[in-house]
Amino acid sequence: MNTSFLLKGFNFIYFALLAMFIPFLPVYLDNQGLSPAKIGFIIGTGGVVTIIAQPLWGMISDRTKTIRKVLLLLLVCSAVLGYLLYASASYTMLVIFAMLLYFVLMPIDPLTESLNFRIAESEGISYGSIRTYGALGYGVMALLTGYVLVYFGAHGLGLLFAASSMLGLLLCWKMPDAPVAGKPVTLNSLKQFLANRQTLLFLLLIFVSSVPARMNDTFLGVYILELGGKSQLVGQSFFIAAASEIVVFALSYRWLRSGKELITITIAGAFYFIRFFLSAWISDPHLLAYLQVLQLLTFPVFYSAAIQYLYSIVPAEWRATGQTVLALLFFGVSGILSSYAGGLLYNAFGGQTMYFCIAALSLAGTLFGFGLHRRYVA
């Protein structure tokens, strides 16, 4: 079977799993009666686990020179733990299974992105043409999950998660592995990469810009419920966001230019500011859901440009680890701060104040990105 076809299918399934986990874990926890502060604690602690897990599995992949075999192991574990998570009701078991699922599910993201980029390079196709199917899978499953929760409950979601994981396992089983780097893996090359001042400033930009994005991902569903929306509307909002990414990823080969990555990231940051500032003023949950269409000018633009810039500066033999560092900042470290701080902020002052705060932080990231562009490119 065609390699790109299998990889596109795998992207569809994996990001469908993320759609059941990232936006709907807070919704499920809210339905279990947990406060925003407790929800933030669980999501934030999951970020701590992610910080440990993503570099660990990235290093294992680089050292063993295989992505596919690592993915197979992680998918089997995800199927079991995802089912157990959504079959649990006690606070203690929710924490345990959520942490374990963070440990095995989140490291799949940077490994998959590395696989996407490296196979796209080897086969002469665009990264966006592959990643488009991930956005499609995320959107379709986000929409479906909202209805599954309403009509079948969390048990139905657990079965759907396990079945989807096993389908991803079958696709991964048939996929070839990514081409390995010709250079040997050395710690010195990684130290040189991380010690570069321009690299560190770029990673700081990613962190500053990702905190508000992750806070929105974590608490958007909770805020929609607070405004009077239902679980179906939460699914629809994430479907709108993911569906808007599809065209942007698919046409990335047209709009993403080498050497223009920093200004592209800065422009995406400006649209993040507009999106979150408007979110603070909206009191109609349906309007808030429709506003998620601005995702097409934020995440896919930001993340595609960041990956391309990263691959232009990271040593070839450390690409999987470099991709892990990027994902670690966007989904791990930023997730910790956004979940802990967002939970406390939401609990104390409400969703509107939280959105004003993350809009201000997005504006700060935009100004920082513009400064880096002026310093290193302009």
C-alpha positions in Angstrom: 0.0 0.0 0.0 1.2 3.5 -0.8 3.3 5.0 2.0 1.8 8.5 1.9 -1.7 7.0 2.0 -0.9 5.0 5.2 0.7 8.0 6.8 -2.2 10.2 6.0 -4.6 7.6 7.5 -2.4 7.3 10.6 -2.4 11.1 11.0 -6.2 11.1 10.8 -6.5 8.4 13.5 -3.9 9.8 15.9 -5.2 13.4 15.8 -8.7 11.9 16.3 -7.4 10.4 19.5 -6.0 13.8 20.6 -9.5 15.3 19.9 -11.0 12.8 22.4 -8.3 13.6 24.9 -7.2 17.3 24.9 -10.6 19.2 24.6 -12.8 16.6 26.2 -10.8 15.5 29.2 -11.6 18.9 30.9 -15.3 18.5 29.8 -15.4 15.0 31.2 -13.8 16.1 34.5 -16.3 19.0 34.7 -19.1 16.5 34.3 -17.7 14.5 37.1 -18.1 17.5 39.4 -14.5 18.7 39.6 -13.8 22.4 40.0 -11.8 24.4 37.5 -8.9 24.5 39.9 -8.9 20.6 40.2 -9.2 20.3 36.4 -6.3 22.7 36.0 -4.3 20.6 38.5 -4.9 17.4 36.5 -4.1 18.9 33.2 -1.1 20.8 34.6 0.3 17.6 36.2 -0.2 15.9 32.9 2.0 18.6 31.4 4.7 17.6 34.0 4.4 14.0 32.9 4.6 15.1 29.2 7.9 17.0 29.9 9.4 13.7 31.1 7.8 11.4 28.6 8.4 13.3 25.3 12.2 13.8 25.6 12.4 10.2 26.9 10.6 8.6 23.9 12.3 11.1 21.5 15.7 10.0 22.7 14.7 6.4 22.5 13.6 6.9 18.9 16.8 8.7 17.9 19.1 6.2 19.7 17.3 3.1 18.3 16.9 4.8 14.9 13.2 3.8 14.6 10.0 5.8 15.0 7.6 3.1 13.9 8.4 0.5 16.5 8.2 3.1 19.3 4.8 4.2 18.0 3.5 0.7 18.0 4.3 0.3 21.7 2.8 3.6 22.6 -0.4 2.9 20.7 -1.1 -0.4 22.5 -0.6 1.3 25.9 -2.8 4.2 24.8 -5.7 1.9 23.8 -5.8 0.3 27.2 -5.3 3.4 29.3 -7.7 5.5 27.3 -10.5 3.0 27.9 -9.7 2.8 31.6 -9.6 6.6 32.0 -13.1 7.1 30.6 -14.4 4.1 32.6 -13.3 5.7 35.9 -15.2 8.0 38.2 -13.2 8.3 41.4 -10.8 11.3 41.6 -7.8 9.1 42.5 -8.3 6.8 39.5 -8.9 9.7 37.2 -5.6 11.2 38.2 -3.7 8.0 37.8 -5.1 7.0 34.4 -4.8 10.5 33.1 -1.2 10.7 34.0 -0.4 7.4 32.5 -2.2 8.3 29.3 -0.2 11.6 29.1 2.9 9.5 29.4 2.1 7.3 26.3 -0.2 9.4 24.2 1.4 12.8 24.1 4.9 11.6 23.0 3.3 10.2 19.8 2.7 13.8 18.6 6.3 14.8 18.0 7.3 11.4 16.7 4.4 11.5 14.2 5.4 15.1 13.1 9.0 13.9 12.6 7.7 10.9 10.6 5.6 13.3 8.5 8.4 15.7 7.8 11.0 13.1 7.0 8.8 10.9 4.8 7.6 14.0 3.0 11.2 15.0 2.3 12.2 11.5 1.1 9.2 11.2 -1.2 9.2 14.7 -2.5 5.7 15.7 -1.2 4.7 18.6 1.0 4.4 18.2 4.8 1.1 20.1 4.7 -0.5 17.5 2.3 0.1 14.9 5.0 -0.7 17.0 8.1 -4.0 18.1 6.5 -5.4 14.6 7.4 -4.5 15.1 11.0 -6.6 18.3 11.1 -9.4 16.5 9.4 -9.3 13.6 11.9 -9.2 16.1 14.8 -12.2 17.9 13.5 -14.3 14.9 12.7 -13.7 13.2 16.0 -14.2 16.4 18.0 -17.6 16.7 16.4 -18.4 13.0 16.9 -17.2 13.0 20.6 -19.6 15.7 21.7 -22.5 13.5 20.5 -21.1 10.3 21.9 -20.8 11.9 25.3 -24.5 13.0 25.2 -26.0 9.8 23.9 -23.6 7.0 25.1 -21.8 8.6 28.1 -18.2 8.2 29.0 -18.3 4.5 28.6 -19.0 4.9 24.9 -16.1 7.4 24.6 -13.8 4.8 26.2 -14.8 2.2 23.7 -14.4 4.6 20.8 -10.9 5.7 22.1 -9.7 2.0 22.4 -11.1 1.1 18.9 -9.5 4.1 17.3 -6.2 3.3 18.9 -6.2 -0.2 17.6 -7.0 1.1 14.1 -4.1 3.4 14.3 -2.0 0.4 15.4 -2.9 -1.5 12.3 -2.0 1.4 10.0 1.3 1.9 11.8 2.1 -1.8 11.5 1.9 -1.5 7.7 3.9 1.8 7.5 7.6 1.8 6.6 9.9 3.5 9.1 11.3 7.0 8.6 14.6 7.4 6.8 17.4 7.5 9.4 19.9 10.4 9.5 23.3 9.7 8.0 25.2 11.2 10.8 25.6 9.4 14.2 23.7 10.6 17.2 26.0 12.6 19.6 25.3 14.6 22.7 27.7 17.3 21.6 25.6 18.1 18.5 22.5 18.4 20.7 24.4 20.7 23.2 25.6 22.9 20.3 22.0 23.2 19.1 20.6 24.1 22.5 23.5 26.5 23.3 22.9 28.7 20.3 21.4 32.1 21.4 19.2 32.4 18.4 17.8 28.9 19.0 17.1 29.7 22.7 15.3 32.9 21.8 13.2 31.1 19.2 12.3 28.4 21.8 11.4 31.2 24.3 9.1 32.7 21.6 7.4 29.4 21.1 6.8 29.1 24.9 5.4 32.6 25.4 3.1 32.3 22.4 1.9 28.7 23.3 0.8 29.4 26.9 -2.3 31.4 25.9 -3.1 28.9 23.1 -2.9 26.0 25.5 -5.0 27.8 28.1 -7.7 28.3 25.5 -7.5 24.6 24.5 -7.9 23.5 28.2 -10.7 25.8 29.3 -12.7 26.6 26.1 -15.0 23.7 26.7 -15.5 24.6 30.3 -16.3 28.2 29.4 -18.8 27.2 26.7 -20.6 25.0 29.3 -20.5 27.9 31.8 -22.1 30.2 29.2 -25.0 27.7 28.7 -23.7 25.6 25.9 -23.9 21.8 25.7 -21.3 19.1 25.1 -22.4 19.0 21.4 -21.5 22.7 21.1 -18.1 22.0 22.6 -17.5 19.3 19.9 -18.8 21.7 17.2 -16.4 24.4 18.3 -13.4 22.2 18.1 -14.7 20.8 14.8 -14.8 24.4 13.4 -11.3 25.0 14.6 -9.9 21.8 13.2 -11.8 22.1 9.9 -10.4 25.6 9.3 -6.9 24.1 9.6 -7.3 21.8 6.6 -6.9 24.2 3.8 -4.1 26.0 5.5 -2.1 22.8 6.0 -3.0 21.6 2.5 -1.7 24.8 0.9 1.3 25.3 3.1 3.7 24.7 0.2 2.2 27.8 -1.4 2.3 30.3 1.5 5.2 29.1 3.7 8.5 30.5 2.4 12.0 29.7 3.6 13.5 32.5 5.5 10.1 34.0 6.4 9.3 31.8 9.3 9.8 34.3 12.1 7.5 36.9 10.6 4.9 34.3 9.8 4.9 33.1 13.4 4.6 36.8 14.5 1.6 37.3 12.2 -0.1 34.2 13.7 0.6 35.6 17.2 -1.3 38.8 16.3 -4.3 36.8 15.2 -4.1 34.8 18.5 -4.4 38.2 20.3 -7.5 39.2 18.2 -9.1 35.8 18.8 -8.7 35.8 22.5 -9.5 39.4 23.0 -12.8 38.9 21.1 -13.4 35.7 23.2 -13.4 37.8 26.4 -16.3 40.0 25.2 -18.5 37.2 23.8 -21.3 36.0 26.1 -23.2 33.8 23.6 -21.7 30.2 23.6 -22.7 29.8 19.9 -20.8 32.9 18.9 -17.8 31.7 20.9 -18.0 28.4 19.0 -18.1 30.1 15.6 -15.2 32.4 16.6 -13.0 29.3 16.5 -12.8 29.7 12.7 -9.9 32.0 13.5 -7.9 28.9 14.1 -7.1 28.9 10.4 -4.9 32.1 10.9 -3.4 30.9 14.2 -2.3 27.3 15.0 -1.6 25.8 11.6 0.3 29.0 10.5 2.2 29.2 13.7 3.1 25.5 14.0 4.0 24.9 10.3 6.3 27.9 10.3 7.8 26.8 13.6 8.5 23.2 12.4 10.1 24.5 9.2 12.3 26.9 11.1 13.3 24.2 13.6 14.3 21.8 10.8 16.5 24.5 9.3 18.6 24.8 12.5 18.5 21.4 14.2 21.3 18.9 13.4 19.9 16.1 11.1 20.6 13.3 13.6 18.6 15.1 16.3 15.5 15.9 14.3 13.2 13.6 16.3 14.5 15.1 19.5 14.4 18.6 18.1 10.7 18.0 17.2 10.2 16.8 20.7 11.7 20.0 22.2 9.2 22.0 20.1 6.2 19.8 21.1 7.5 19.9 24.7 7.3 23.6 24.8 4.0 23.9 22.9 2.1 21.1 24.6 4.2 20.3 27.7 5.9 23.1 29.6 3.3 25.7 28.4 0.5 23.2 29.3 1.7 23.1 32.9 1.7 26.9 33.4 -1.5 27.4 31.4 -3.4 24.7 33.3 -2.2 25.5 36.8 -2.4 29.3 36.4 -5.5 29.1 34.2 -7.4 26.9 36.7 -6.6 29.3 39.5 -7.4 32.3 37.4 -10.6 30.9 36.2 -11.7 29.8 39.6 -11.0 33.2 41.2 -12.1 35.6 38.5 -14.0 33.7 35.8 -13.5 32.9 32.1 -13.8 36.5 30.9 -10.8 37.7 33.0 -8.8 34.7 32.0 -9.3 35.5 28.3 -8.3 39.1 28.8 -5.1 37.8 30.4 -4.2 35.4 27.6 -5.0 38.1 25.0 -2.4 40.3 26.7 0.1 37.5 26.8 -0.5 36.8 23.0 0.2 40.5 22.3 3.5 40.2 24.3 4.5 37.2 22.2 3.6 39.1 19.0 5.9 42.0 20.0 8.7 39.6 21.0 8.4 37.7 17.6 8.6 41.0 15.7 11.7 41.9 17.7 13.4 38.6 16.8 12.5 39.1 13.1 14.1 42.6 13.1 17.2 41.3 14.8 17.9 38.1 12.9 16.2 38.5 9.5 15.3 42.1 8.6 
